[in-house]
Amino acid sequence: MNHTNGQGTLLCFENEEGIARTAAQAGGYALAVIECHRFPDGESRLRLPATLPDRVVLWRGLQQPNEKLLEVLLAAQTARRLGAKHLTLVAPYMAYMRQDIEFNPGEAISQRIVGGFLAGLFDAIITVDPHLHRVATLFEAMPVKDAIALSGAPLLADHIATQRQHPLLMGPDEEALQWVALAAQRHGWDHAVCRKTRHGDRDVDIELPELPVAGRAVVLMDDVASSGHTLARAAVKLRAAGAVSVDVAVTHALFAPGAVQLVRSSGVGEIWSTDCISHPSNAVSIVPEVVRSLQGLGVAIG
């Protein structure tokens, strides 16, 4: 564990030390890795630096979130006790944002619950492409003083521009439109979205848009790739419709076991992602944008 000397500190867990160290170096923070011991009964014991400065940043991606949310609770309240007066959460992937209404009677509205929970722990929250649809801003989901939602779409668009000439950007479903449109407008590309009918977590039907795809280089873009079934189904249809190539660009490369193989077997060439989640497909980094946002909060020490 790195001890601090009164400067701003960035806290992280061991499995995110690489990206957190890059951010700390870029922003001028002292880096401290939280020690985490798991007991045989599943409980966790965390250890932070014995003293902390006024301004502290906790870096914790919330993919596979259930255990991590408890660790965030323990870390945040301990950081307060040890001296942190301004506490920022950097969660490149934000969990539990999909369920923003009661789709069926009796369901927990997890976005509201988790958003309120995190807002009660932090002064600022920074995330990337949170899955928001029926709310317009991150603040509505997380009523914290500074709720900052960055996007990986422009970063991915700039990378795509170095790899493909005049591609057609395609969302695998209507929900992807916000990211596809943002990326396409950056370079003046054509864009469209497919229509998806979901029958289960791994059972979807895809209908291509009217826009012709024959002879086009198509890039499927979305915020998250998890099971890969939606992307795979869309890629098969695009190939059948005459697309000369189909590539994938996603902000969050969750990719469950077997998902990458499924996507590749559907005719997809390249897979590009941001480093919000560490994955072999990572092609662009969100660190510069995150550090700029932290500097805007006055958190960086430079």
Summary of the structure (lengths in Angstrom):
residues: 302
radius of gyration: 20.2
end to end distance: 21.8
largest distance: 62.0
contacts: 1032
relative contact order: 0.13
helix: 33%
strand: 27%
